[in-house]
């Protein structure tokens, strides 16, 4: 049993394959996590309120409600990382999961050490490079970002972001006017090397643009600099 130390991270594992769920639970428990299991999609919301997990591992194919529906419904209330398990490797499933608010995905069968690496990367809350000297707040015109509270407002309207969306916005805005390449973003925000194929950052940039009322066709607030990366424009937030 994990100890009662408040530093022990809590994980809610939602997987209807009970044998797999038990194996993953045992593995993560041995790695020092406090893990609770759930086997149906339509009971996840209640369990989240009772358990208050730091991270959710969420299978796509579930009885009651599939993982995409669960993730979509959770996002207005749960801001922690969501790691999806999928048996399919198509871009459609991966992008759909990221579009509705998942932070990362792992394709089954799950390699335990890969799963652990993804979990640790999502839970890591260390400072991003070069942020230690920041005062913890960023103001760009009508955009306000508070690092400590992880609060974002635009024109005094609260903007709800997932944990990695916030980290991505903070990284870009704290380096306003400087192009940030994908390799750097993946290491700093996703927690792993960019493999040349992963579209996670592209999807999150798209979601940020929508939430921050940027143009999806001709973005002017978070620009794509082709062949280089992304640029946060500091004077585009009036």
C-alpha angles and dihedrals in degrees: 000000000000115000123252093251109138089225091068107105118231120222127190110206114200109191127135094203096090095194092053091042091054092048093050092044092052092047095049092043089054087052090058104264128130104232130191122187130222124181105189132057097219093060098050098091092057092047091050091055092049099041102032095207123202090218137012124214104202129189117214099220109059136148116249096021130006123243094256091056091045093051093046092051094045098051099080089057106025119061098173125103120289117202113193126209115211134177090203125078099194119126089235094065094042095048093043090054092050092045093058093049111278115143099209142344139220124203117228138270084066119223103213096220091048090050091049092050091051092047093049092047092052093047095046109113101176120137117276114243116288094007097106091087094050116107090228098253133085125194120187110168106292093353118097124183125183115193098196096051093030087227123155126187131178118192085350090301116127112241114207111216133175117242094262093042088057092047090050093048091047092050094049096042094046086057096041114172093021123103112238116204125220094248091059093044094050093050094045101040109018094035099229143074119282108250097197093248107058111106097191096112093044090054092048091049088053091050092048091052092053094047093045094047095247120151114263093202100043106012115200102173101048106022129196110228101200115235091008115056139251133331127203107212108216098198097050098084104081 
